Amino acid sequence: MIMNSKTLWLVTALICCCIWSALAIPKFWIANAKRPAYIECASSDECTFDSCCVLGMDRYSTPICQKKLQLHDNCRLASEEPVNSTVAYPDGQVVSLHKVHLIMCPCADGLSCDYKSRTCVNFDDAYSFNELNETPNRFDD
């Protein structure tokens, strides 16, 4: 079969269109199609802007979207940074998690978990821990 330039252009355009369509599908749609229905989120990117994906510490915990902590809410320093993990369930399902928080969400934007009170405070008022020499960063006590 001999292709003329119009046919070649049409075939090329069709191939490019198929490739573009495949790349344009959001990753979370693909992830949602493959994962079990009881998994609400596999990444904090799937939750609303004021929420995050949280994984509990029980044996078969399922990740869920929860609201970020507000001013004066109790917080957990270890929950501030997201983690990546792979979890397995009794039904044989294995799910990869990306940017999830353990136990609870961090404080909302503009807030920070205070080292002493373990509550969310305005970022400028936070009493944090200096990781290098393990001493508090404020000496006004």
N, C-alpha and C positions, 0 to 999 in steps of 0.2 A: 504494500500500500504506500503510495507516494503522498506526502502531505504538502499542501501548498502553504504559503505564509499565513493565510487567515486561519487555517485549521491548526497550525502550529501555535499561533498566538492564542487561540481559544483553549487548546489543551494546556498551555502554560498558565493562562489565567485561571483555569479551573483547578489546577494543582496548587497554585499560590493561594487561591481562595480557601481550599481545603486545609492547607497548612495554617493559614491565618486563623481560621475558625477553631482549629484544634488548640492553638496557643491562646486564644482569647477566652476560653472557658476558665472561669475562676477555679483555683485549686480547691477551695472549700466545697464546691459542688461535687468535684470528683471524690474528695474525702468523704463527704456525706453519703455518696452512693455506695461506698465500699464498707462503711462502718456500721455496726449494729445500731438499732433505733434507740437503745437505752443510753447512748453516748450523746450528751447534749452539745458538747464542744470538744474539739481536739486542740484548740489554740485560743488564746485570748483575743486574737484577731477576729474570731467568729462572734464575739460578744459585743454588746453596745459599747460606745465610747466611755461610759461611766461604770462599766462592769469589767470583770476579768474571768477567765476560766480557772476554776478551783478544783483541786483533787484532794480529797480527804485522806487520812492515813489508815483507814480500815483496810482489811485485806482485799476486798473486791470493790473499793470505792469507784464510783463513776464520776467523771468530771462534769461540773455544771457551771453555768454563768451566774455570778453573784455580783451585787453592787459593790463598788469600792467603798472603803471605810470613810466616814465623815468626821468632822471636827469633834474631838473628845471621845470617839469610839475607841475601845480597846484594840490594840494592834499587836502584831507579832513581828519582831525584827527579821526573823528568818523567812517571812513570807514576802518581804519587799522585792526580792529578785526572782524572776521566773526561772523555771527549770524545764528541761526536756526529758522525757521519760517514755518508756514503752511499758504498757500494762497488758496483762493477760487475764482472761475471765474463764470461769468453769465451763462455759459452752464452747471453748476452743478459740474464741475471738482474741486477736492480738491487735492493739491499737497504739499507734505512735502519737505521742502528745508533744506539742511544741509551744513554748512560752506559757506554761501553766503555773499557777501559784499553789503552794502546799498549804492546806488547812483554811486559809482565808486570803482575801484580796489585800493588796497594799492600801495605804491611805490614798485618797483622791488627789488629783492634780493640785499642786500648791500646798499640800500638807505633807508632813513627814512623821514617822513613828519616833516618838521621843524615847530616848534610851532609858531615862529614869522612870517616868510615869507609865510607859508602855501604852500611851494613848496618842491619837493623831492630833498634832498641833500644827499651827502655821509654820511653814518651812523655816522662817527666820528665828522662831522661838525654840526650835528643836535642840535638844541636848543629845548630841550624837557621840559615837565612840570612835576614837582614833585607832584605826586598824594597825598602824605601824608600831606604836608603843603601848597600846592597850590602856590608854588613859583618856578620860573625857576631854572634849575639846574646849570646855568652858571652865574657867577657874574662878567663878564668881560665887561659889558656895561658901 
